[in-house]
Amino acid sequence: MSTKDFIEKDYYKVLGVPKDATEAEIKKAYRKLAREFHPDANKGNAKAEERFKEISEANDVLGDPKKRKEYDDARALFGSGGFRPGPGAGGGSFNFDLGDLFGGQGAGGQQAGGFGGGLGDVFGGLFNRGGAGTTRTQPRRGQDIESEVTLSFTEAIEGATVPLRMSSQAPCKACSGTGDKNGTPRVCPTCVGTGQVARGSGGGFSLTDPCPDCKGRGLIAEEPCEICKGSGRAKSSRTMQVRIPAGVSDGQRIRLRGKGAPGERGGPAGDLYVVVHVGAHPVFGRKGDNLTVTVPVTYPEAALGGEVRVPTLGGPPVTLKLPPGTPNGRTMRARGKGAVRKDGTRGDLLVTVEVSVPKDVSGKARDALEAYREATADDDPRAELFQAAKGA
């Protein structure tokens, strides 16, 4: 916004006060209007936000005696419709862009307007920007929150909705997020409402940092709220029902957009990050998208083959065909009985066979084993082992 734009604005009209209004009257009018048009009370209302900016800008000038005098002097000199020609200038009227007069030369080599340092010196203290820049209070995004949740093994595989109690910074209820006890903060004079200040880094470049006076808010409380100490934010606790997607693994960090701390001045909410801890299961294990289970089989089943029923997680058992001569430790696959993948499909159930050896054998079972041992006496399973060891 140019300096001309600032002069042409009638700040008295913006606040609805006469030109001879006292400081108390200006302050009272500003508080009333700021409370009515504050962004936190008019979320999503762009017109109200723009009106609040105008009100804050007007108060920033008229609420400061020095700036108010400079503003009044400038309007008395130039009026609200442009530069006023002096006597003898002719019947025509003409307007100048005041930006052309800053430091410019007038007729005869004199500084325009007769001010030794150019008109920029007249308004430097008023706008504190050299005529460029705007007073804006930008919306601020809410903070991200991190929480933890512990799920059972089955909940992690199938998904679950769990309650989460979280503490975060939210707009202070006592002051409606303004930071001011009366709900009428003023624009920060240091950053002029932008929430940022520039600092040189050498080489003609500059960087921006959060304003140290308003902590990046762009507003300063005249009477700080006793609850939030002028920050506009206070600790808030809430319980949310959070849906944990199916197939999460232990230690996984889930991002839930927009579920974090509320924003400020109409800004978006932050994100919620949930770290998941998964408990163990007495039967099933997990390997990536696959579930694992160990199933005991008898020696005759392993030797002769057969059908084996295998349990699944949360579903009916499946039957696997065991081929004859199945060795101990062999793994078979039951497709589609594992964990849920991101695309909605499921992994597999990996079934490891464990040959069960009875501790006590008696009666007919013992007689059968003795007969089997005699029948296979010539089949030494260790013969190849010794042969290999001898030849090595």
Secondary structure, DSSP 4 states (H G I P E B T S, - for coil): --HHHHHHS-HHHHHT--TT--HHHHHHHHHHHHHHH-GGGSTT-HHHHHHHHHHHHHHHHHTSHHHHHHHHHHHHHH-SSSPPP-TTS-S------HHHHTT-B-GGGPBGGG-TT-HHHHHHHHHSSTT--------BPPPPEEEEEEE-HHHHHH-EEEEEEEEEEEE-TTTTTSSBTTS--EE-TTTTTSSEEEEEEETTEEEEEE-TTTTTSSEE-SSB-TTTTTSSEEEEEEEEEEEEPTT--TT-EEEETT-SS--BTTPPP--EEEEEEE---SS-EEETTEEEEEEEE-HHHHHH-EEEEEEETTEEEEEEEE-TTPPTT-EEEETT-SPBPTTS-B--EEEEEEE---S---THHHHHHHHHHHHTTT--TTHHHHHHHHH-
